């Protein structure tokens, strides 16, 4: 089983979640592709059995720009795919992740989970994203 992990990060918090996801997937014997959204390969992501996407909340609860660009490029091709989301936020309740989850399901994908961390991920968030990647 192949897991594609594509993420954007600004402060390193979402990168910590991405690395934990990669660790969880590898420990479950999965083949892992880990890359940033600005370098992400759409065909590689779409060819994976599980796509994990990560982004910090930016501005008024929006995806980071490079992740918005990457996600917009695959959004119309997610029908029937398994997708998990993760990311970090500073203020508010993390509405960007709920909005993103809605976009994933509206695109016809199966949302297998969403993990959010306020600022620096704590141990619980890191464990949760490891489990998501191993599923």
Long-range contacts (C-beta under 8 A, 24 or more apart in sequence): 1-29, 1-30, 1-31, 1-49, 1-50, 2-30, 2-31, 2-32, 2-33, 2-47, 2-48, 2-49, 2-50, 3-30, 3-31, 3-32, 3-33, 3-48, 3-49, 3-50, 3-51, 3-52, 3-133, 4-33, 4-44, 4-45, 4-47, 4-48, 4-50, 4-51, 4-52, 5-32, 5-33, 5-34, 5-35, 5-52, 5-53, 5-54, 5-133, 6-35, 6-36, 6-37, 6-40, 6-45, 6-51, 6-52, 6-53, 6-54, 6-67, 6-70, 7-35, 7-36, 7-37, 7-53, 7-54, 7-55, 7-67, 7-86, 7-87, 8-36, 8-37, 8-38, 8-54, 8-55, 8-56, 8-63, 8-64, 8-65, 8-66, 8-67, 8-70, 9-36, 9-54, 9-56, 9-64, 10-56, 10-58, 10-64, 11-56, 11-88, 13-56, 13-88, 13-117, 13-119, 13-120, 13-121, 14-54, 14-55, 14-56, 14-64, 14-86, 14-87, 14-88, 16-120, 16-121, 16-126, 17-54, 17-86, 17-87, 17-88, 17-115, 17-117, 17-121, 17-125, 17-126, 17-129, 18-52, 18-54, 18-86, 20-121, 20-126, 20-127, 20-129, 20-130, 20-133, 21-52, 21-54, 21-86, 21-129, 21-130, 21-132, 21-133, 22-133, 23-130, 23-133, 24-129, 24-130, 24-131, 24-132, 24-133, 24-134, 25-50, 25-133, 25-134, 27-130, 27-134, 28-133, 28-134, 30-133, 30-134, 36-66, 37-64, 37-66, 37-67, 37-69, 37-70, 37-71, 38-66, 38-69, 38-70, 40-70, 42-70, 42-73, 42-74, 42-77, 45-74, 46-74, 46-77, 46-81, 49-82, 50-82, 50-83, 50-84, 50-112, 50-133, 50-135, 51-78, 51-81, 51-82, 51-83, 51-84, 51-109, 52-83, 52-84, 52-85, 52-86, 52-132, 52-133, 53-83, 53-84, 53-85, 53-86, 53-100, 54-85, 54-86, 54-87, 55-87, 55-96, 55-100, 56-87, 56-88, 56-89, 57-87, 57-88, 57-89, 57-90, 57-92, 57-94, 57-95, 57-96, 57-97, 58-96, 61-89, 61-92, 61-94, 61-95, 61-96, 61-99, 62-96, 63-96, 63-100, 71-100, 71-103, 75-103, 75-107, 76-107, 78-104, 78-107, 78-108, 78-109, 79-107, 79-108, 79-109, 80-108, 80-109, 80-110, 81-109, 81-110, 82-109, 82-110, 82-112, 83-109, 83-110, 83-111, 83-112, 84-111, 84-112, 84-113, 84-114, 84-115, 84-132, 84-133, 84-135, 85-111, 85-113, 85-114, 85-115, 86-114, 86-115, 86-116, 86-117, 86-129, 86-132, 87-115, 87-116, 87-117, 88-116, 88-117, 88-118, 88-119, 88-120, 88-121, 89-116, 89-117, 89-118, 89-119, 90-118, 90-119, 94-118
